[in-house]
Amino acid sequence: MFNFMVRSKFSIFGVNAVAALAGAVLILAAPVQAQKAVRYEAKPGSKVRIEGTSTIHDWTMDGQIIGGYLEVPAGVVLDQTQAAVTGVTGGKLNAHVESSIPIRSIKSTHKGMDEVMQQAMNAAEHPKIQYRLGEMTLKEPHAAGTPFQFDTKGELVINGTTNQISLPVSIENVDKTKLKVIGAIPLKMSDFKIKPPAPKIALGAISTGDEVKINFEWLVALPE
């Protein structure tokens, strides 16, 4: 009888302890869940343009695919009608960005030029241009009713070569759930181990300039 009572007390105590422990875990987990990041996923409607020069004329290539996502901490509200970004202190936005552009999706009006550029960028082995955000700083003061202006730093990967870049961007509200991220940056092909193409034609060879400019408009939206 005594042994049974002892076992019963320990059994009851064990159940209570487990219940208390489970409750504590739920309480501790609640703030973590509350701080879950808000993710804006890439959507159709994006634009990217590469502008360059050559010995016969300037050239452009255009694409409409930018994949990836923009993630911001819970509590951050990007509403350009307001004079400040809710949830941002000291100008720093602890955002996370992963984006990519398929090289074969960027095209000119000439198939031959597309093939030459894809070969120069080694698209078969490195099929995407990739970007990873490292730091994002709000330019202040922000005027209500205008797009937000940010200075960003991150890693740009082209042709398997990674370079650190500084990229100013603006972010504007398309609607309550959708954002447009706009930016432009000059680059050198040689910085990414790309030899500027020099295709041969009937009249000789065309020399392509090393410097190019990438312009983009990236649409991202909250999950529906």
Secondary structure, 3 states (H helix, E strand, C coil): CHHHHHHHHHHHHHHHHHHHHHHHHHHHHHHHHHCCCEEEEECCCCEEEEEECECCCCEEEEECCCEEEEEECCCCECCCCCCCCECCECCECCCEEEEEEEHHHCECCCHHHHHHHHHHCCCCCCCEEEEEEEEEEECCCCCCCCCEEEEEEEEEEECCEEEEEEEEEEEEECCCCEEEEEEEEEEEHHHHCCCCCCCEECCEECCECCEEEEEEEEEEECCC
